[in-house]
Amino acid sequence: QVQLVESGGGLVQPGGSLRLSCAASGSIFSINTMGWYHQAPGKQRELVAHISSGGSTNYADSVKGRFTISRDNAKNTVYLQMNSLKPEDTAVYYCTVVAMGTRYWGQGTQVTVSS
């Protein structure tokens, strides 16, 4: 089992920045891919970015050039640096990891981009 705790969400003006963090605990030795999804009201949960154990990254087209995903394996933590935020980035952001073929989810953190 893997437990995930997210932090860093909040309210920010358009053009602003936020940094999300997600700390993993439990069977952390088995974690492979780490990533972030988001879900806006009335929409499906969608991939934002993910990073492999080797550091390879993949981003949704909508966030390329604005968001950066990184991980600190020593701290079992994955980060999402979000710059140039837009109102359409407003959503609940979920941390996710894959460990031993099983996907685990965090509880979600709200990001609201509004003036």
C-alpha positions as CSV (number, residue, x, y, z in Angstrom):
1,Q,0.0,0.0,0.0
2,V,1.1,3.6,-0.7
3,Q,-0.3,6.7,0.9
4,L,-0.2,10.1,-0.8
5,V,-0.5,13.5,0.9
6,E,-0.8,16.6,-1.4
7,S,-0.3,20.2,-0.5
8,G,0.2,23.6,-2.2
9,G,-3.2,24.3,-3.8
10,G,-5.1,27.6,-3.4
11,L,-6.4,30.7,-5.1
12,V,-4.1,32.5,-7.5
13,Q,-4.6,35.3,-10.1
14,P,-4.2,34.6,-13.8
15,G,-0.6,34.7,-14.7
16,G,0.5,33.6,-11.2
17,S,2.3,30.5,-10.0
18,L,1.7,27.7,-7.6
19,R,3.8,24.7,-6.6
20,L,2.1,21.4,-5.6
21,S,3.8,18.8,-3.6
22,C,2.9,15.1,-3.0
23,A,4.6,13.0,-0.4
24,A,4.4,9.2,-0.6
25,S,4.7,6.8,2.3
26,G,4.1,3.1,2.8
27,S,5.5,0.7,0.2
28,I,7.5,3.4,-1.4
29,F,10.3,1.1,-2.6
30,S,7.9,-0.2,-5.3
31,I,7.0,3.2,-6.8
32,N,7.6,3.6,-10.5
33,T,5.7,6.4,-12.2
34,M,4.5,9.5,-10.3
35,G,2.2,12.1,-11.7
36,W,-0.6,14.6,-11.6
37,Y,-4.1,14.6,-13.0
38,H,-6.7,17.3,-12.7
39,Q,-10.5,17.3,-12.8
40,A,-12.6,20.3,-13.5
41,P,-16.3,20.5,-12.5
42,G,-18.4,18.4,-14.9
43,K,-15.4,17.0,-16.7
44,Q,-13.4,13.8,-16.6
45,R,-10.1,13.4,-14.8
46,E,-7.3,14.2,-17.2
47,L,-3.5,13.7,-17.2
48,V,-1.5,16.8,-16.5
49,A,2.0,15.3,-16.3
50,H,3.9,12.3,-15.2
51,I,7.5,11.3,-14.5
52,S,9.1,7.9,-14.6
53,S,11.6,6.5,-12.1
54,G,14.3,7.4,-14.5
55,G,13.2,11.0,-14.9
56,S,11.4,10.9,-18.2
57,T,8.5,13.3,-18.4
58,N,5.3,13.6,-20.3
59,Y,2.9,16.6,-20.3
60,A,-0.6,17.4,-21.6
61,D,-0.4,19.8,-24.5
62,S,-2.4,22.4,-22.6
63,V,0.4,22.7,-20.0
64,K,3.5,22.3,-22.0
65,G,5.9,25.2,-21.5
66,R,4.0,26.4,-18.3
67,F,4.1,23.4,-15.9
68,T,7.2,21.4,-14.8
69,I,7.0,18.1,-13.0
70,S,9.9,16.8,-10.9
71,R,10.6,14.3,-8.2
72,D,12.9,13.9,-5.2
73,N,13.4,10.1,-4.7
74,A,15.2,10.7,-1.4
75,K,12.1,12.4,-0.1
76,N,9.6,10.2,-2.0
77,T,8.0,13.4,-3.2
78,V,6.7,14.6,-6.6
79,Y,6.2,18.3,-7.4
80,L,4.3,20.2,-10.0
81,Q,5.5,23.8,-10.6
82,M,2.7,25.7,-12.3
83,N,3.5,29.0,-14.0
84,S,1.5,31.4,-16.1
85,L,-1.7,30.0,-14.7
86,K,-4.9,30.5,-16.6
87,P,-8.6,30.3,-15.5
88,E,-9.0,27.1,-17.4
89,D,-6.4,25.5,-15.1
90,T,-8.9,25.7,-12.3
91,A,-9.6,22.1,-11.1
92,V,-8.9,19.6,-8.3
93,Y,-5.4,18.3,-8.8
94,Y,-4.7,14.7,-7.9
95,C,-1.3,13.1,-7.2
96,T,-0.9,9.6,-8.5
97,V,1.7,6.9,-8.3
98,V,2.0,3.4,-9.8
99,A,3.6,0.8,-7.6
100,M,3.7,-2.9,-8.4
101,G,1.2,-2.4,-11.2
102,T,-1.4,-0.7,-8.9
103,R,-2.3,3.0,-9.2
104,Y,-2.8,5.0,-6.1
105,W,-4.4,8.4,-5.7
106,G,-4.1,11.3,-3.3
107,Q,-7.1,13.1,-1.9
108,G,-6.8,16.0,-4.2
109,T,-6.0,19.7,-3.8
110,Q,-8.1,22.6,-5.2
111,V,-6.4,25.0,-7.5
112,T,-8.5,28.1,-8.4
113,V,-7.2,30.7,-10.9
114,S,-9.4,33.8,-10.8
115,S,-9.1,37.6,-10.5
